[in-house]
Amino acid sequence: MLRTIIVDDEQLSVNRLKRILAESGDVDICQTFLNPFEAYDYVKANRIHVAFLDISMPEIDGMRLSSMLLEHDASIEVVFVTAYDDYAVEAFDLSALDYIMKPVTAQRVSRTLDKIRKSYRGAAFEPVAIMPSDILTEQETKVLRLIANGLLNKEIAHLLNIGAETVKSHIKNVYRKLEVNSRVQALIRAKEMNIL
C-alpha cells in the first residue's frame, strides 16, 4: 500500500479526499495536516510515497511545500489538489504527478491513482518476488555506478550522452525503487542488494 499524506487548510476538503482515497483500497493514509509545517516535519521523520497538497494555504503555499518535500526526498510523488486552475503549468514545472480540481470526485482520483500505479509499476501495491538485478533498469544502474564513482549529475549526463533532467529522473526512480532519499543511502542499499 502506498503511504500518503494529505495537506489542506480546509478540514472538509481533507475529509472528502481522505474518504475517497480510503475507499480505493490502494492507499494507506498515514496522516492528514491542516498545517504545512507539521506535514513537513512528519515527512522528515517518516517515509511517504505520495503527498496530496492544496496549493492555496496561509503562511506557506503548496508549491513551496512541494519544493521542500522534494528537496528532502526526491522520490515523493506530488499531487496538487486545488480550486484554482491557474497554477497548473507551474505545478507540472515542479514535476507534479497530477493536478486535481476541487471539488474532488472519486472518478478523478481514480485516474490519479492509475498514474501512481504506472509510476510505481505496481511495486507499492503488490509484493512481487523479483531478483535484485531486475529492480533497476540498465540505465538506472549505469547512473548509480557513476554516482558511486563520485560523479555529479552534469558529468553523468555528459558521459551517458543524456540531458541533466534525464539524469535527475533516473536518480528519482532509483530512490523510489530502493526506498531511499539520498545518494549515500542509495549506494548502501544497492550494495546490500548486490546491485553494485
C-alpha positions in Angstrom: 0.0 0.0 0.0 1.1 3.5 -0.8 2.0 5.7 2.2 0.4 9.1 1.6 -0.3 12.4 3.4 -3.0 15.0 2.7 -2.2 18.7 3.4 -5.0 21.2 3.1 -6.1 24.0 5.4 -9.8 23.2 4.9 -11.0 20.3 7.1 -13.9 19.5 4.8 -11.6 19.1 1.8 -9.3 16.8 3.9 -12.2 14.6 5.0 -13.6 14.3 1.4 -10.2 13.3 -0.1 -9.4 11.0 2.7 -12.7 9.1 2.3 -12.2 8.8 -1.5 -8.6 7.5 -1.1 -9.5 5.1 1.7 -12.3 3.6 -0.4 -9.8 2.9 -3.2 -8.1 0.3 -1.1 -4.7 1.2 -2.6 -3.7 3.9 -0.2 -2.5 3.9 3.4 -3.3 7.5 4.6 -0.5 8.0 7.1 -1.6 11.4 8.2 -3.6 14.5 7.4 -2.5 18.0 8.1 -4.1 21.4 8.2 -0.7 23.0 8.8 2.0 22.5 6.1 4.9 22.9 8.5 3.6 20.0 10.6 3.4 18.0 7.4 7.0 18.8 6.5 8.2 17.8 10.0 6.3 14.5 9.6 7.8 13.7 6.3 11.3 14.4 7.6 10.7 11.6 10.2 8.6 9.2 8.2 8.8 7.7 4.7 5.9 8.5 2.4 5.3 7.8 -1.3 2.7 10.4 -2.3 1.7 13.9 -1.0 -1.7 15.3 -1.9 -1.2 19.1 -1.4 -3.6 22.0 -1.5 -2.0 25.0 -3.3 -3.6 27.9 -1.6 -2.7 27.8 2.1 -1.7 30.5 4.6 2.0 31.0 5.6 3.3 28.5 3.1 1.6 27.5 -0.2 1.5 24.0 -1.7 4.1 25.0 -4.4 6.7 25.9 -1.7 5.8 22.9 0.4 6.2 20.6 -2.7 9.7 22.0 -3.2 10.6 21.5 0.4 9.4 17.9 0.3 11.2 17.1 -2.9 14.4 18.6 -1.6 14.1 16.2 1.4 13.1 13.2 -0.7 13.1 13.4 -4.5 11.2 10.1 -4.8 7.9 11.6 -3.4 5.2 11.9 -5.9 3.2 15.2 -5.5 -0.4 15.6 -6.5 -1.9 19.1 -6.2 -5.5 19.5 -5.2 -6.9 23.0 -5.7 -9.8 25.1 -6.6 -7.7 27.2 -8.9 -6.7 26.1 -12.4 -4.2 28.9 -13.0 -1.4 27.1 -11.2 -1.4 24.0 -13.5 1.6 24.9 -15.6 3.7 25.8 -12.6 2.7 22.6 -10.9 3.9 20.5 -13.8 7.1 22.5 -13.9 7.7 21.3 -10.4 7.3 17.7 -11.7 3.9 17.2 -10.1 2.4 13.8 -10.9 -1.1 15.3 -11.2 -3.3 18.3 -10.7 -6.9 17.7 -9.4 -9.5 20.4 -9.3 -11.9 20.7 -6.4 -14.5 19.5 -5.6 -12.7 16.2 -5.8 -14.6 13.3 -7.3 -13.9 9.5 -7.0 -13.7 9.2 -10.8 -11.0 11.9 -11.0 -9.0 10.4 -8.1 -9.2 7.0 -9.8 -7.4 8.5 -12.8 -4.7 9.9 -10.5 -4.3 6.5 -8.8 -3.8 4.9 -12.2 -0.9 7.4 -12.8 0.5 6.5 -9.4 0.3 2.8 -10.2 2.1 3.4 -13.5 4.8 5.4 -11.7 5.4 2.7 -9.2 4.8 -0.1 -11.7 2.7 -2.0 -9.1 5.6 -2.3 -6.7 4.0 -0.4 -3.9 0.6 -2.1 -4.3 1.6 -5.8 -4.5 4.6 -7.5 -3.1 6.4 -9.0 -6.1 9.2 -11.5 -5.9 11.9 -10.0 -8.1 15.6 -10.5 -8.3 17.8 -7.6 -7.2 19.1 -7.2 -10.7 15.6 -6.7 -12.0 14.8 -3.7 -9.8 16.6 -1.1 -11.7 16.8 -0.6 -15.4 20.1 -0.8 -17.2 20.3 3.0 -17.5 19.4 3.5 -13.8 22.2 1.0 -12.8 24.7 2.9 -15.0 23.7 6.2 -13.3 24.1 4.6 -9.9 27.5 3.2 -10.8 28.6 6.7 -11.9 27.3 8.1 -8.7 29.3 5.5 -6.8 32.4 6.8 -8.7 31.7 10.3 -7.3 30.4 12.0 -10.5 28.0 14.9 -10.4 24.7 15.0 -12.4 26.2 17.2 -15.1 29.2 14.8 -15.5 26.9 11.7 -15.7 24.7 13.5 -18.3 27.9 14.1 -20.4 29.2 10.6 -20.1 25.9 8.9 -20.9 25.0 11.5 -23.6 21.7 12.4 -22.0 20.2 15.5 -20.5 20.7 16.6 -16.9 16.9 16.4 -16.4 17.0 12.8 -17.6 19.7 12.1 -15.0 17.6 13.6 -12.3 14.7 11.5 -13.4 16.8 8.3 -13.3 18.0 9.2 -9.8 14.4 9.9 -8.6 13.5 6.4 -9.9 16.4 4.8 -8.2 15.5 6.5 -4.9 11.9 5.4 -5.2 12.7 1.8 -6.2 15.3 1.4 -3.5 13.1 3.3 -1.0 15.8 5.8 0.0 16.1 9.5 -0.2 19.8 10.3 -0.6 22.8 9.2 -2.8 24.6 7.7 0.2 21.5 5.7 1.2 21.1 4.5 -2.4 24.6 3.3 -2.6 24.4 1.5 0.7 21.1 -0.2 -0.3 22.4 -1.1 -3.7 25.4 -2.8 -2.2 23.2 -4.6 0.3 21.0 -5.9 -2.6 24.1 -6.8 -4.7 23.1 -4.3 -7.4 26.6 -2.7 -7.3 
